[in-house]
Amino acid sequence: MKREERRHDDGPVPRGNASVIAAIAAGVAALAGGLVLFSRFAARRIEREVPPDGQFATIHGTRLHYVDRGHGPAIVMIHGLGGQIRNFGYALVDRLVADHRVILVDRPGSGYSAAGHSASIAVQAGLIAGLIETLELDRPLVVGHSLGGAVALALALDHPDKVGGLALVAPLTQPEGAVPAAFRGIAINSPAVRRAVALTLATPLGLLSGDKGAVAVFAPEPVAADFGTLGGGRLVLRPGAFHAASTDLAAARTDMAGLAARYPDLAVPVAILFGRQDEILDPTLHGGRIAADVPRVELTLIDGGHMILITAADTVALWIRGRIGAA
């Protein structure tokens, strides 16, 4: 009798193999579910440690969280990638509110602000413009740090009637050829993968890494004491904040070339302050190039790293005060 050949490639998966695959799938699903639940629990705990500081306004359908303190000439402050309003509140605001009205705003998707319909720099700038109008501010000085500097530049270009001048601290002003090492962990191009990582792995891995991210951002200076809570650093460990930061990074890499090409159209005075030892954004590229190309831009260099708004708060506050009169 001729022996019949058995082929598994065209036929059904053998029952034993199917059981193994089903068991693996169930295990992966259980692990993912456990990571999601852990991340949600950790996020709630972090939010108890770092609660909202201010109030909320709905701008063009997006709920923004902001702090409004002091009286006098208005200053609007826009934080950087992965940051939130406590980055300014840690050391800088108390040096300004005695004679200035200072408004800190969580960029869309960051801190306690809801995400906008897009993470593009132009959309974020439009929402800040809407907040300025809602608060009835008369052409305030706009301070932008890091990515917040790019948003401030877009604000001045797209809504020049809303801005008196720009004071940019370690700003992102040019397209970057490579992602800074400190942010490579959030450089995820696929929206689906970005969402999956945010919901499952981002929070546990962030908690395990401790202060590693903050150390990279502050380098070569030491991380400020209590930065995780008083400076708001721990909020980026939440799934939503990780997703927003990763989305912001992808949007910036798309938007910056077009934004930089428009700098000759700037109609307001622009001052830039950089730490010479900044390890996140190169002062020569992001400060020197725009200052050389645009006559209205003034560049000042001091000793320090990327977080001089915290590590050199006295110097930065004095510099900001000098910009009020120039705006």
Buried (B, 14 or more C-beta within 10 A) or exposed (E): EEEEEEEEEEEEEEEEEEEEEEEEEEEEEEEBEEBBEBBBEBBEEBBEEBEBBBEBBEBEEBBBBBBBBBEEBBBBBBBBBBBBBBBBBBBBBBBBBEEBBBBBBBBBBBBBBBBBEEBBBBBBBBBBBBBBEEBEBEBBBBBBBBBBBBBBBBBBBBBBEBBBBBBBBBBBBBBBEEBBEBBEBBBBEEEEEBBBBBBBBBBBBBBEEEEEBBBBBBBEBEBBEEBBBBBBBBBBBBBBBBBBBBBBBBBBBEBBEEBBEEBEEBEBBBBBBBBEBBBBBBBBBBBBBBBEEBEBBBBEBBEBBBBBBBBBBEBBBEBBBEBBEEB
